Amino acid sequence: MVAVRRAIAPLLLAGALLLTGCSDDAPAAPAPGPSTPSAPVTSSPSPSSTSVAPPATPTTSATPAAGKVVVLDPGHNGGNAAHPAEINRPVPAGRGQTKPCNTTGTSTDAGYPEHAFTFDVAQRVGKSLSDKGIRVVYTRQNDSGVGPCVDRRAAIGNEADADAVVSIHADGSTTAGANGFHVAYSSPPLNAAQGEPSTKLAQVVRDTMRTSGFSTSNYIGGNGLSARSDLAGLNLSTRPAVLVECGNMRNAAEAARMTSADGRQQYASAIAAAIEAYLAS
C-alpha cells in the first residue's frame, strides 16, 4: 500500500505542474475596448461542478473601417462672397486648366445658402464616422472663413493619405422639375486612384443614397453618376475621391429637406453609411 502511494505521488505532482503552466500559454488579452462589467466571482463553487466554464467572448466596438482616414470637403465657405478678389484668382485645376479659387455657391429660393448646408451635413457625417473609430479630416473648420481654394482642398486629401475623399455640395439648377442627387468622379482618370477606387466609391455612394430613399438626378449625369473632367478637386486628387451633389436647392421639395435639421441628418446618415461600406469593402 505504501509502494502504491509512492507511485501515485509523482503523478499528482506532474499534473499540478501542467495546470500551473497553462497561465503562461494563455492568449494575449484583446486590445482595450469599452469596458464590460465582469461576472461576480464566487468563493465557493458548486460541489457538483467539475468542469471549467468557457471564457466569455470579448466584445469590441471597432468596425472594419476603424483606423481609416476620411477627408470631408464641405463646398464653398461663408466668407467667400465678401472676398471676391481672393476667391476669383485663378488656381490650377488639373488637365492644364485653371479655375477660380472658389465660388459662393447657390442657395434655396428662400435664401438658405449652400455653404451652410454642406458644412452642417459634413459635421454630421464626420461625427458618425468618428464615433466608429474613423479619423476624419475637414477641408475647412468653420462656415465663416474664405476658401480654401479648390487646389488646396485636393491637397488636403492627398496629404492626409485619405482612404476616401468626399466633397459635399448641392446644386442650383433653375430647370423646371430638376431634382435628385448625383455623384461625380474624375474621368478619364489621371492616376490609379481616379480609376477603379474612385468609380467604386462613386457607385457605393450612389447605391447607398438610393437605398436610403434619395432619388437620382433627372437632369444631369446618368443613373446617379456623372463622369467629369472639369472639377479641380477631383482632377488633382491622388486618393479615391468623389463629389456628391445632394440635390437641387431650387426644387421646393428638396429645398425643404435641406433646410430642416431632420433632412440634413438624413443626407448625413446616408453619406456616412456609404463611406463606411466603401471602407469595409
Secondary structure as GFF3:
##gff-version 3
##sequence-region A 1 281
A	DSSP	alpha_helix	2	21	.	.	.	ID=ss1
A	DSSP	three_ten_helix	22	25	.	.	.	ID=ss2
A	DSSP	beta_strand	69	74	.	.	.	ID=ss3
A	DSSP	three_ten_helix	80	82	.	.	.	ID=ss4
A	DSSP	alpha_helix	84	88	.	.	.	ID=ss5
A	DSSP	beta_strand	90	94	.	.	.	ID=ss6
A	DSSP	beta_strand	97	100	.	.	.	ID=ss7
A	DSSP	alpha_helix	114	130	.	.	.	ID=ss8
A	DSSP	beta_strand	135	138	.	.	.	ID=ss9
A	DSSP	alpha_helix	150	159	.	.	.	ID=ss10
A	DSSP	beta_strand	164	171	.	.	.	ID=ss11
A	DSSP	beta_strand	182	186	.	.	.	ID=ss12
A	DSSP	three_ten_helix	192	194	.	.	.	ID=ss13
A	DSSP	alpha_helix	196	211	.	.	.	ID=ss14
A	DSSP	beta_strand	225	228	.	.	.	ID=ss15
A	DSSP	alpha_helix	232	235	.	.	.	ID=ss16
A	DSSP	beta_strand	241	248	.	.	.	ID=ss17
A	DSSP	alpha_helix	252	259	.	.	.	ID=ss18
A	DSSP	alpha_helix	261	280	.	.	.	ID=ss19
###
